[in-house]
Amino acid sequence: MSRLTITVNGQKVSGNNDEPLLVQLERAGLQPEYQCRNGMCGACRCKLTAGSVEQREAMAFVAPGEILACRSIPTSDLSLEFDYQVQLSPSAVNE
C-alpha cells in the first residue's frame, strides 16, 4: 500500500492506493455526500482535476473528467473538486 496525497477542494489529506476514495475521505474527517457506496446513485460524483484512479464498475452516469468517490481507488496523488463545500465531521473538528 503506497501513501499518497489527496487534495479535496484545496484541502490536503493523506491517502493510499488500496481503498476507495470515499472511505479515505471519511477517515480524514471529511463528509462528502453519498447514498449507496456501490456506484448506483452518483451522489459522490466529483471532478478529477489531477492524478489518476482505477474506476471500478458503476451504474451511475459519470461525465468525462468525473469519478465516483465510492468506486475509485487512487493510483497516484490526486486532486478532486466537489461542486459543494465538503464538511468536516464533528469529531474531526474537536480533534
C-alpha positions as CSV (number, residue, x, y, z in Angstrom):
1,M,0.0,0.0,0.0
2,S,1.5,3.3,-1.1
3,R,0.9,6.6,0.7
4,L,-0.3,9.5,-1.4
5,T,-1.8,12.9,-1.1
6,I,-5.4,13.7,-1.9
7,T,-6.4,17.3,-2.4
8,V,-10.1,18.0,-1.9
9,N,-11.4,21.5,-2.8
10,G,-7.9,22.7,-1.9
11,Q,-7.5,20.8,1.4
12,K,-4.8,18.2,1.5
13,V,-5.3,14.8,3.3
14,S,-3.2,11.6,3.4
15,G,-4.4,8.7,1.4
16,N,-3.4,5.3,0.0
17,N,-3.8,3.3,-3.2
18,D,-5.7,0.4,-1.5
19,E,-9.1,1.7,-0.5
20,P,-12.0,3.6,-2.2
21,L,-11.7,7.4,-2.0
22,L,-14.9,7.7,-0.1
23,V,-13.5,5.6,2.8
24,Q,-10.3,7.5,2.8
25,L,-12.0,10.9,2.8
26,E,-14.2,9.9,5.7
27,R,-11.2,8.6,7.7
28,A,-9.6,12.0,7.2
29,G,-12.6,13.7,8.8
30,L,-14.4,14.9,5.6
31,Q,-18.0,14.2,4.9
32,P,-18.6,14.0,1.1
33,E,-22.2,13.3,0.1
34,Y,-23.1,9.7,-0.8
35,Q,-26.1,7.4,-0.6
36,C,-25.2,4.0,-1.9
37,R,-21.4,3.2,-1.7
38,N,-21.8,0.9,-4.7
39,G,-21.9,3.2,-7.7
40,M,-25.6,3.3,-8.3
41,C,-26.7,6.7,-7.1
42,G,-23.9,9.1,-8.3
43,A,-24.2,11.3,-5.2
44,C,-20.4,11.1,-4.6
45,R,-19.6,12.3,-8.1
46,C,-16.7,14.7,-8.2
47,K,-14.2,16.2,-10.7
48,L,-10.8,14.6,-11.0
49,T,-8.6,17.6,-11.8
50,A,-5.2,16.0,-11.4
51,G,-3.9,12.4,-10.9
52,S,-5.4,9.1,-11.7
53,V,-7.7,6.5,-10.3
54,E,-8.8,2.9,-11.0
55,Q,-12.6,3.4,-11.5
56,R,-14.5,0.3,-10.7
57,E,-17.7,-0.6,-12.4
58,A,-20.7,1.7,-11.6
59,M,-24.2,2.2,-12.8
60,A,-24.4,5.9,-12.3
61,F,-23.6,8.3,-15.2
62,V,-20.1,9.8,-15.0
63,A,-19.2,12.6,-17.4
64,P,-15.7,12.9,-18.8
65,G,-13.3,14.2,-16.1
66,E,-15.6,12.9,-13.3
67,I,-15.3,10.0,-11.0
68,L,-17.4,8.3,-8.3
69,A,-15.5,8.5,-4.9
70,C,-17.2,5.3,-3.7
71,R,-15.9,3.3,-6.7
72,S,-12.4,4.9,-7.3
73,I,-9.1,3.7,-6.0
74,P,-6.3,6.3,-6.3
75,T,-3.3,5.2,-8.4
76,S,-1.3,8.5,-7.8
77,D,-1.5,11.7,-5.9
78,L,-4.7,13.4,-7.0
79,S,-6.8,16.5,-6.8
80,L,-10.6,16.4,-6.6
81,E,-13.3,19.1,-6.7
82,F,-16.8,18.6,-5.4
83,D,-19.4,21.1,-6.5
84,Y,-20.2,21.9,-2.8
85,Q,-18.1,22.6,0.3
86,V,-17.1,19.2,1.8
87,Q,-17.8,19.4,5.6
88,L,-15.6,18.2,8.3
89,S,-17.1,15.6,10.6
90,P,-17.9,16.9,14.1
91,S,-15.3,14.5,15.6
92,A,-12.6,15.9,13.3
93,V,-13.4,19.5,14.3
94,N,-12.9,18.6,18.0
95,E,-9.5,16.8,17.4
